[in-house]
Amino acid sequence: MNKIGLIIQREYLTRVKNKTFILSTFMLPIVMILFIVGSTFFAIKSREKRKVAVVNDPGYFRSNMKSDSSSVIFDFNAVADSTNYEAKGYDGILYLPAVGSNKYELRSNKQFGLDSKGYIERQLNKAIENNMLEQRGIEKTTLDSISKASDNAVELNNIVKEKNGESRQANAGLAYGVGFGSGILIYITMFIFGAMVMRGVAEEKMNRIAEVIVSSCKPFELMMGKIIGIAGVGLTQFLLWIILIFALMSSLQFFLPAETMQQIQDAQQSQQGIPGGANNTMALKIMEAKTTLIEGVNWGLIIFCFLFYFLGGYLFYAALFAAIGSVINEDPQEAQSLMLPITMPIIFGFIILTSSLQNPNSPVAVWASIIPFTSPIVMMGRIPFGVPQTVPYWQLGLSMISLIGGFLVTTWFAGKVYRTGILMYGKKASWKEMAKWAFRK
């Protein structure tokens, strides 16, 4: 154990003192915050403002179509046609058909965006609907009062009943964001730190350093020391990232201009007309997360599970990456072919994560969160939706036990392969041959 401790210390200190580690640790949170703020800012600033001349109005469109100063402005008094509308300062000209026809035509020199086109269609449909209601005896003032009263008339709160009889308000948007963020972080780190272990083992093998180290310790001790040491590096980096991200998010209001904050609040209240759809909506959700950060989420359980699945998933796959690093030579294609069976379950887990966030109780999501090959990613996507409401305790316990058992199996397998592969040169190994090494006495 003393030898493993020395190897852990060497791996940890060597990487933590590296300039790349220091720069990536402090620069990544800044880049993330700049991306969130930048995407939100440009989403607001890039709204289309279109001025449209409306001609051939039969009479009821003028009173029922509303302009939006930040999106589309209708001008029913325009004296323009398809040849001179642009010269008179209009972005397009809308031809309204005669009564009984449904052929509407919007002419423009530049294509309208989906948001602007959708806004015009909604206003046309609303005008036609109001006209039909007026023809059946409902007055315009009544329609306006109903429309005004129906705007934001419903505020739906999802109240979840706990096992102990208490109730809490669920926040599906925050649970989605936390689940997706946790899952994708584990997904990325499995690749980054797993590849780091593989390269480290391969470099020591190629430089013949492993031969010197193995002369004073067992190959299994060398492999475990390297895996645990790099796990400590990753855990240190994540803890620093969490601290820096929370600090930067909390201080955003002191750095952003008051005008920009007001625009963000306006965009949160009315997200119509913001280009980018779901991506910008997600950015706005993150920007407003500071007001709902502690609602509906058990942060203590999430942090504990994140650390467990981060370490468990890393250890599960790092052992396999170390086994690959011990058998590859200088041919990069050899490493790629051996990595494919390992990387495919990780990618498959991320694909399941994206669907389980929409339906965390589906059979695929449940079983993928228990099987150790995909559980680190998928289970972290389900936990923020509630334990034990969405994830029963038996599923969480079985998932953890399976991951621990899977780690012991992959470590045993990798140790057998590592013992032979670290001292083998000039010969390409296959998974079939490595399986023979694992069961060789």
N, C-alpha and C positions, 0 to 999 in steps of 0.2 A: 504493500500500500504506500510505503514511503517513496518508492520509485514512481508510482503513478502520480503522487502528489507533486513530485519534482517536474514530471512531464507536463502536468496541468499548469503549474506555475510558469514554466517556460512558454508554453503555447499562449497563455493568457497575456503575460506581460509583453511578449514579442509583438502581438497584434494590437494591444491597447496603446502601446507607445508609438505605433506606426502613424505617419502623417495622414495616410488615407483614411484610417479609422477616425481620427480626430476631425478631419474635414467633413467626412460623410455624416458623422454624428451631429455636428452643429449646423451643417448646411441643409440637410434633408428637411427638418422641421420648417426652416425659413422658406425653402422652395415650396413646400406643401401649403403654407399659409399664403404665400404670394400667388400660388395657383388658384386657391379658393377665392381670395379677394379679387384677383385679376379676372377670373371667369365671371364672377358676379358683377364686377364693375363694367366689363365690356358687354355683358348681357344686357345691362341697363342702357348703356350708351349706344348700343348698336340697334336699338329699336327703329323700325322703319316709320318714317313720317310721310305719308302720301296724301296729296291733295287731288281729289277726284271731282271732275265736272260731271253732273248728272243731267241728262237730257231726256225728253219725252216722258216726263212724269205725268201719269194720269191723274194725280191729285192727292193720293193718300200716302205716297212714299215720303214726301217732304215732312209730314207731321209725325211719321213713325220711325224714320231712320235717324239715329243719333250719331254725331261725329265724336271721335276720340282724338283729343289734341295731341296725344302721344303716338297715335297709330294712323288713323285715316280720318280725313276731313272731307265732308261732302259739301259741294256747292251747287245748289239747285237753281241759282240765279245766273249761272254761267252762260255766256253767249259764245259758244265754241262748237267746233265740229272736229272730225277726225284729222283734218289737215292743219289746224292751227291751235289745238289745245295746248301743245307743249310750249308754243311761243307765248301763250297767255298765262304761263306759270302753273300748269296742271301736269301731274304725273300720269294721269290717265283719264279716259272719258268713258262713262258708264251709260250705255243705251238701255232704257227700260222699254219693254215691249208693250204692245197694246193689250187691253184687257182681254183675258182668255188665253193668252200665249205665255209660255214659260221659257222663252228663248231670250236670256239676258246676255249682254255682250260687253266685256271690259276690254277696251283697246289701250295699249300702252307701248312705248318704244322699249321699255325695260320690263322684264318679267317681275311681277309682284311676288313677294315672299309668301310662304304658306300662312303665316300669321295674318298678314294684311288681307290676303284673299279670303281666308276663313272668316275674318271680321266682317267683310263686305257681305259674304253669303249669310252670316247670322243675322245681320241687319235687314237684308232683303226678306229672309224667311219670317222674321219677327213682324215686319211691315205687312206682309201678306196675311199673316195670322191675325193681326189686329184688325185689318180691313174686313176679313171674314166675320170676325166677332161683331164689329160695328154694323155690318149688314144684317146681323141677326138681332139687333136691338140693344147691344151693349154700348154705352156711351164711352167716348174717348177719355173723359175724366175718370170714369170707373176703371178703365183699363190701366191708366197711369197710376192710380192709387194702388191697384192690385200688384202691378209690376214693382212699385217702390216698396210695398210691404213684403213682397216675396224675396227681395234681394237680401241675402244673408239671414233669411228667416230661421234657418235650421243650423244649430251648432251641435253636432253629434259627439258625445263623449262615451267612450267605451269603458265601462266600469266592470272590472274583473273581480269575482268573488274568490277570496283566498280560502285555503283549507281550514284555517282557524276561524272562519266566519267573518273576518274583516274584508273590506273592499278597497280597491285601489283603482286609479285611473290609468288605463293603458295608453301608451304612446307608440303607435305602430310605426310612425315615421322614424322616431329615434331608435327603436328596436331594429328596424331595417338598416339604418346607418351604422349602428354599433356592430350588428352581426356581419354586415358586408365588410366593414373596415377590419374587424378582427380576423375574419376568414381570409381576406386577401393579404393581410400582413403575414399570417402563418404560411400562406401559399408562397409568397415571395421569399420568406426566410428559409423555407425548405430548400429552395433552389440555390439561394445565395450561399448559405452556410454549408449546405451539403456539398456544393461544388467546391467550396473552400477546403473542406476536409479532403475531398478527392484530390485536389491539386496539391495540397500539402503532403499527403502520403506519396503521390506520384513523384513530386520533386525530390523528396528524401530518398526515394528508391533510385531515381536516375542519378542523383549526386552521390550515391553510395553512403549517405549519412545513416540510413537505416541499418546498414550492416554494422556500423560502429555502435549504434545505440542498442541493437539487438544483442550485441556481445555482453551487455551489462544488464539487460532486462528482457523479459519475455515479450514476444510479438504482441500478445493479447494486452499486456500492460501498456505497451506503446500505443496501440490503437485506442484503448479506453482513455488514456491520458490526453491524447490528441482530441478525441470527440468531446470529452467533458470540458477541456480547456477552451475550445472554440465555442461550446455552448455558453460558458461564462462570459465570453466576449459578446455574443449575441444578446444575452440577457442584460448585460450592462448597457449596451447600446439602446435596447428597447426602453429601459427605465429612464435613460436620459432623454430619449425622444418624447416619452409621455410627459415628463416634467417640462421640457421646452415647449411642446405643443400647447399644453394647458396655459403656460405662462404667456405665450404669444397670443393665444386666443383671448385671454383675459385682458390683455393690454391693447387689443385692436382699436377699441373705442377711443383711446387716447391719441392714436396715430392717424386714424381716418378722419377726413374733414366732416363737419357736421352735415354739409350738403349731401355727401355720399351716403352717410348713415341714414339720412331721411329718404334718399332714393331707394335704398335697400329695404327700408320699412314699407315704403309705398309698393315696391315690387312684391313683397311678401303678401300684402293685402290683395293685390290684383296682379296675377301672373300672366294675364292675357297679353299677347303681343310681344312676349320676350322671346327672341330667337334662341333656339338651342333646346327647347323642350325639357326633357327629363334631366339632362346634364345640369342645366342652369337651375332647375328646381332643386336638385340635390345640393348645389352650392348654396342656394338661399336657405335650405333647411339647416345646413351646417352653420351658416352665419347666425341663425336665430337659436341655435342649440343652447347658447348660454342662458336663455330664459327658461328652458325646459330640461336642463341637464340632469336634475335629480328626480324628475317625475317618472314613475312607472318602471324604473330600472333598478335592479339589485346590483349596485356597483361592486360591492364586496365579493359576491359570488362570481360576477363576470371577470373581475381582475384575477381571482384565484384560478378560475377555469382557464382563462387565457394563458396564465403562466404555466399551468399544468399541461395544456395541449400544445403550447409552444415548445416546451422542453420535451414532452413525450413524443410529439411528431418529429422534432428535430433528431432526437436520439434514435427513433425508429428508423428513419431514413439515413441518418449520418453513418450508421454502422454499414449499411449497404453501399453508400458512396465510398466509405473507406475500403471496403472489400474490392470495389472496382479500381480504386486508385492503386491498390497493391498488386494488381495483375496487369495493368496497362503498361506499355512501353512508350516510345516517343511518337507513336502514330496517333494523331488526334481522332481519326475516323474510327479507330478501335475503341476509344473512350465513348464516342457518340453511339455506336452500335450497342455497347454494353449498358449505357445509361437509359436507353429507350424503355426497357421493361420497368425501370424505377420511376421515370418521369411520367409515364402514362397514367398511373393511378393518381398522381398529384394533380395532373390536368383534369382528369375525370372528376376528382373531388371538387375542383373549382366550378366545373360545369354544373354539378349537382347543387352546389351552394347557391348559384344564381336562381335556380328553380325552387329550392327549399325556402328561400326568403319570401316567396309568394305563397307557398303552402308548406309551412314547417311541419305539418302533421301527416304529410303524404307517406305512404309505405317506403318509397325510395329514399326520402330524406331520413326516415327513422333508421332504416338498416344501414345506410351510408354513414350515419353518425355513430354507429356501433362498430362497424368493421374497421380495424386499425389502419388500413391503407388510406381511408378517406375521412375517418372520424375527426382528426385534428381540425380540418377545414370546415366540414359540414356541421359538426356539433356546435362550433362557435357561432355559426349562423343561426342556430335554433335557440340557444340559451337566452339571448336578450329578450325573446318573446315570452319568457316566463318559466320559472321552475317552482313548483311542479305542474303548473297549468299546461304548458306546451310540452315540456320535457319532464316526464315523470322521473322520480328519483331512481327507479329501477333501471331506466334507460341510461341515465347519467352514470350510475354506478357500474353497469355492465360495460358501458363505453370505456370508462377509465380502466377497469380491470382488463379488458381486451387490449387496450393500448399498452398497458404495462406488460402483459403476456407477450404481445407482439414484439415489444422492444427486447425482451429476454430471448425470444426465438431468433430475431435478426442479429442480435449481438453474438449469440452462440454460432450462428451460421457464418457471420462475418469474421469472427475470431478464427474459425477453422480455415476459411479461405485466406485470410490475412497471413496466417502462419506459414503457408506454402507460397503464396503469391509474392510476398515482400522480398523473397530471396530468389525469385525466378526471373531470368532475363532472356530476351531474344525469342520468346515463344508466345504466340497469341493464345489467349485462353477464351473459352466459351462458357456460357452459363451451365451447359451440360457437364463440362469438365470441372467447373467450380463446385457443382453439386456432388461430384465424386470425391473431391477433397473434403467436403463437409462431413461425409460419412466414412472417411478413411480412418482406421484406428491408428 
